[in-house]
Each structure stands twice: as C-alpha cells, then as structure tokens.
C-alpha cells in the first residue's frame, strides 16, 4: 500500500469531518505545517577571524529600551524577550496573573490581549502593555492610563485579516461583563478597527491615544506578517514608537484551521522585510524599535531574530507551555478529551485540564499562579542566557550587536528569505 502525498490520512480525515459536520475546523495553537524557520539558520562562532568573549566573565548586555521615539516614559526592560498579548477569556485569570508574575521577576513586560485589563495582571506586572484591538472589548480610557505602553493591533500572525474568536463555553459572567456582551454566546472580534479605514486615520488615532495618556506611553503597532515591508513603513509614518511583526507560526486561542495554515508568511521571511523598511526610513536601531513574534522557542531563536535586526522578541505559545500547558502530568485527562500531552490544541473548548485556557472555575482552580510565574521566569532566564552564550561566541558585548553577517543558512529557501548566504558560499539567492 502506498499513501498519497496529496490525499494523505490527515487530509482524508479533514474531508470526512467536513462532510459529516458541514462546518469548518476551529482550533488553537499555530501553524503545524513545516515552514522555513530559525532552525534553518546557523551562527558563525568566533575562531581566528573573530574574537570571542570569555565565558561569563566578560559582560554581554541584554537590556533593551522600547518606545524612545516619542514617549516621555519608554519601557526599560532587562531582557529582550517579552510576553505577547493573550486575552483574559482565552486564558484564565490565574494564568494572566502568572504571566505578570513571571515577566516581572525576569524584568520584562507582558501584554493584556483582547477583552481588557484584569486587576490580577495589572497588579503583578511591573510593565504592562495594553492592547487596543478592533473589537474594543473591555476598552477603558482609565486602563489606558494605567498601562505602561499601548499596542494598537492591526493583525495577528495566525490570522492576519481575520478577527479573534471566543466560543460561548468560555464566556463566563465575568468575561461577558468585561466585554459588555451576552454570557454563553460565541463572540467574534472585528477584523478591522471601526473608526478608521487607512494609514492617515491611524495617524489620527495614535495622536488621540498620546493625548489621552499625556504623551507618556510608548505606542506600538502590531501587524500580522503579510505585506510586511509596506505595513512597517506605513506604521512608522503614522507615528509608531515600536512596530511588532507577528509571523504565521504565531499561536492563537481559536481561529479557523484554514487561516492558521494558509494565510500569512513565515516569521523568517518577515523580519528582513521589516528591517529593510526601517533602514530606508533611517530609524532602525535608533528611532523605532522592532519586536518579532511567531514561533520563538529557544535562546537560539531569540539570538537569530536579533541578528536579523529585531530589538526584542515576544513569546505566546512558548509562555503557555512554560506555565504548564500540555504537561505530561495531565496525560490521562488529555486522552479523555481525544488528545494527548503535547498535542492538545482545543483551547477554544474551555476544557483545559491544566487550568490555563479555560474559564471553568474547577479547572482554573488547579492552576497555581505563583508556581506558574516561577516556571515562566525560569524559562525567560534560560532564553536570555542561551542568547547571551551565542552572542559571546560571536564576540558581541550585547545581544543586539548580533548581525546578519554572523549567520548562514542551510537551505536555499531560508537563505533567500533571511537574506543571508547559503552555508559554505557567499551566495544569497535573489541577490
């Protein structure tokens, strides 16, 4: 027997499910198809022609300043790894608290997500970024002033051009109250902001938010990676202090599987386009900061994103795994849900045994935010130390001193996307 490459077993199962139910598949997580990614890049460590730094005895800085272009109070972070926006609603209140605890312990920021600011997260977050989304769910001018930065979300890597989803089983009384919507009813966020239709209107909105916050807070603009070069240029012209580019490996709590797998471009392809746009506007590394997200897992990923030109990265799915998502201790319960530890992606159902992606009081009570915060802080420290180790090996006194010259690619696709040479050659495809 020979399996079809076009109609493999997964494809056949999808067709059969669609034929039986008449609805499209909704799930969480991110793209599962193989895509060119940071694993396809390698660093050129120092030897004769470069001089490495000595172990942990020579300093290698990791701090980053975000929002220095216009804001009176830019964010000063100890590490270049931040926590991406994940909503209360998608996550439990305890999970949001844990994200704040872990980020604060590691010296970085976390982000609210759709649905507004919770006291748990604000109370435990030294630096909290407030997401301003098309839905306006939970939007409160007082909370804007309580935040340390504001992120205007125009798109997300897992679903650029599409709005968020939160199914009725996760719409508890508290979530419904914060979003001013009915309890127990599916909620779909708008795919575009209701009060503007283009870049000129975004300029007006950014100025409006600056006025509300007395020009104190940095203003981020987040885009899903698609037409990245043009989107970044327009965001800078509109007045953004920080641009966030989210590649298609970025996760989501719930959206159509067809969106996750077939819309957007890989993170690896998006970063050089964003950097080119910033360089042409003469704001790269000194005017507008670039945050990259979408599939960041290890310190090597962090270092490679910085080498390609990012100032910092953001993690979402990896942060949830650090908290305890998909942990083997819940293997038996994952099996009862038709899944397994390491495979569970039905975040939309609200039945998460780990108590992280749920609003069920019993399940949420399982999760200890103090222990979760400790685990996240440990993970953030490891990411930072791994990035430092690589930077020292390349002779860099700061992780943001890494550059494309330190990289080579091991596939033609990655070389073309990242715009670095194919290993063993000086050939960059397309140049």
HUFEN-V978907 format. One record per residue. N is the residue number from 1. RES is the residue in one letter. OMEGA is omega as a letter, one per 30 degrees, with the letter a starting at -180 (* if undefined). D_FIRST is the distance of its C-alpha to the first C-alpha in whole Angstrom. Layout:
BEGIN
N/RES/OMEGA/D_FIRST
N/RES/OMEGA/D_FIRST
END
This chain:
BEGIN
1/X/a/0
2/X/a/4
3/X/l/7
4/X/l/10
5/X/l/13
6/X/l/15
7/X/l/14
8/X/a/12
9/X/l/13
10/X/l/17
11/X/l/17
12/X/l/16
13/X/l/18
14/X/l/21
15/X/a/21
16/X/l/21
17/X/l/24
18/X/a/26
19/X/a/25
20/X/a/26
21/X/a/29
22/X/l/30
23/X/l/31
24/X/a/30
25/X/l/29
26/X/l/32
27/X/l/31
28/X/a/33
29/X/a/33
30/X/a/32
31/X/l/29
32/X/l/26
33/X/l/24
34/X/l/25
35/X/l/28
36/X/a/31
37/X/a/33
38/X/l/36
39/X/a/33
40/X/l/33
41/X/l/37
42/X/l/39
43/X/l/43
44/X/l/45
45/X/a/47
46/X/l/51
47/X/l/52
48/X/a/54
49/X/l/54
50/X/a/54
51/X/a/56
52/X/l/54
53/X/a/56
54/X/l/57
55/X/l/55
56/X/a/56
57/X/l/60
58/X/a/60
59/X/l/59
60/X/a/56
61/X/l/57
62/X/a/54
63/X/l/56
64/X/l/56
65/X/a/58
66/X/l/57
67/X/a/59
68/X/a/62
69/X/a/62
70/X/a/64
71/X/l/64
72/X/a/67
73/X/l/65
74/X/l/62
75/X/l/59
76/X/a/60
77/X/a/57
78/X/a/56
79/X/a/53
80/X/l/51
81/X/a/48
82/X/l/49
83/X/a/47
84/X/a/45
85/X/l/46
86/X/a/45
87/X/l/47
88/X/a/48
89/X/l/46
90/X/l/43
91/X/l/44
92/X/l/47
93/X/l/50
94/X/l/50
95/X/l/47
96/X/l/49
97/X/a/52
98/X/l/50
99/X/l/49
100/X/l/53
101/X/a/53
102/X/l/51
103/X/a/52
104/X/l/55
105/X/a/55
106/X/l/53
107/X/l/56
108/X/a/53
109/X/l/53
110/X/a/51
111/X/a/50
112/X/a/51
113/X/a/48
114/X/l/48
115/X/l/51
116/X/a/54
117/X/l/55
118/X/l/55
119/X/l/58
120/X/a/56
121/X/l/54
122/X/a/58
123/X/a/59
124/X/a/57
125/X/l/56
126/X/l/59
127/X/a/57
128/X/l/56
129/X/a/54
130/X/l/55
131/X/l/52
132/X/a/53
133/X/l/50
134/X/a/50
135/X/a/50
136/X/l/54
137/X/l/53
138/X/a/55
139/X/a/57
140/X/a/60
141/X/l/63
142/X/l/64
143/X/l/61
144/X/a/61
145/X/l/64
146/X/a/63
147/X/l/60
148/X/l/60
149/X/a/58
150/X/l/56
151/X/l/53
152/X/a/52
153/X/l/49
154/X/a/48
155/X/l/44
156/X/a/41
157/X/a/38
158/X/a/36
159/X/l/37
160/X/a/40
161/X/l/41
162/X/l/40
163/X/l/43
164/X/l/42
165/X/l/41
166/X/a/42
167/X/a/41
168/X/a/44
169/X/l/43
170/X/a/44
171/X/l/47
172/X/l/50
173/X/a/53
174/X/l/54
175/X/l/51
176/X/l/52
177/X/l/56
178/X/a/55
179/X/a/53
180/X/a/56
181/X/a/53
182/X/l/52
183/X/l/51
184/X/a/48
185/X/l/47
186/X/l/44
187/X/l/45
188/X/l/44
189/X/l/46
190/X/a/47
191/X/l/45
192/X/a/48
193/X/a/52
194/X/a/54
195/X/l/57
196/X/a/56
197/X/a/54
198/X/a/54
199/X/l/55
200/X/l/59
201/X/l/59
202/X/l/57
203/X/l/60
204/X/a/62
205/X/l/60
206/X/l/60
207/X/l/64
208/X/l/64
209/X/l/62
210/X/l/64
211/X/l/67
212/X/a/66
213/X/l/66
214/X/l/69
215/X/a/67
216/X/a/66
217/X/l/62
218/X/l/60
219/X/l/58
220/X/l/54
221/X/a/52
222/X/l/48
223/X/l/45
224/X/a/42
225/X/l/40
226/X/l/40
227/X/a/43
228/X/a/44
229/X/a/47
230/X/a/49
231/X/l/48
232/X/l/50
233/X/a/53
234/X/l/53
235/X/l/53
236/X/l/56
237/X/a/58
238/X/l/58
239/X/a/60
240/X/l/57
241/X/a/58
242/X/l/54
243/X/l/51
244/X/l/48
245/X/a/44
246/X/a/41
247/X/a/38
248/X/l/35
249/X/l/33
250/X/a/36
251/X/l/36
252/X/l/37
253/X/a/38
254/X/l/36
255/X/a/35
256/X/l/32
257/X/a/29
258/X/l/29
259/X/a/32
260/X/a/31
261/X/a/28
262/X/l/30
263/X/l/33
264/X/l/36
265/X/a/35
266/X/l/34
267/X/a/37
268/X/a/37
269/X/a/38
270/X/a/41
271/X/a/43
272/X/l/44
273/X/l/45
274/X/a/47
275/X/l/49
276/X/l/49
277/X/l/51
278/X/l/53
279/X/a/54
280/X/l/55
281/X/l/57
282/X/l/59
283/X/a/58
284/X/l/55
285/X/a/56
286/X/a/60
287/X/a/60
288/X/a/56
289/X/a/54
290/X/l/50
291/X/a/48
292/X/l/44
293/X/l/42
294/X/l/38
295/X/l/36
296/X/a/38
297/X/a/37
298/X/l/39
299/X/l/43
300/X/l/41
301/X/l/40
302/X/a/43
303/X/a/45
304/X/l/42
305/X/l/43
306/X/l/47
307/X/l/47
308/X/l/45
309/X/l/48
310/X/l/48
311/X/l/51
312/X/l/49
313/X/l/46
314/X/l/45
315/X/l/42
316/X/l/41
317/X/a/38
318/X/l/38
319/X/l/42
320/X/l/40
321/X/l/38
322/X/l/41
323/X/a/43
324/X/l/40
325/X/l/38
326/X/a/34
327/X/a/36
328/X/a/34
329/X/a/38
330/X/a/36
331/X/a/33
332/X/a/33
333/X/l/35
334/X/l/32
335/X/l/30
336/X/l/32
337/X/l/31
338/X/a/27
339/X/l/27
340/X/l/28
341/X/a/31
342/X/a/29
343/X/a/27
344/X/a/30
345/X/a/31
346/X/a/32
347/X/a/36
348/X/a/37
349/X/l/37
350/X/a/40
351/X/a/38
352/X/a/38
353/X/a/39
354/X/l/40
355/X/a/43
356/X/a/42
357/X/a/41
358/X/l/43
359/X/l/46
360/X/a/46
361/X/a/49
362/X/a/47
363/X/a/44
364/X/a/46
365/X/l/49
366/X/a/47
367/X/l/47
368/X/a/49
369/X/l/50
370/X/l/53
371/X/l/50
372/X/l/47
373/X/l/50
374/X/l/50
375/X/l/47
376/X/l/46
377/X/l/49
378/X/a/48
379/X/l/45
380/X/l/47
381/X/l/49
382/X/l/46
383/X/a/45
384/X/a/48
385/X/l/49
386/X/l/46
387/X/l/47
388/X/a/50
389/X/l/49
390/X/a/47
391/X/l/50
392/X/a/52
393/X/l/50
394/X/l/50
395/X/a/54
396/X/l/54
397/X/l/57
398/X/a/55
399/X/l/52
400/X/l/52
401/X/l/54
402/X/a/50
403/X/a/49
404/X/a/47
405/X/l/48
406/X/a/47
407/X/l/43
408/X/l/40
409/X/l/37
410/X/l/34
411/X/l/32
412/X/a/33
413/X/a/32
414/X/l/34
415/X/a/37
416/X/a/37
417/X/a/37
418/X/a/40
419/X/l/42
420/X/a/42
421/X/l/41
422/X/a/38
423/X/l/39
424/X/l/41
425/X/l/42
426/X/a/44
427/X/l/42
428/X/a/41
429/X/l/39
430/X/l/41
431/X/*/44
END
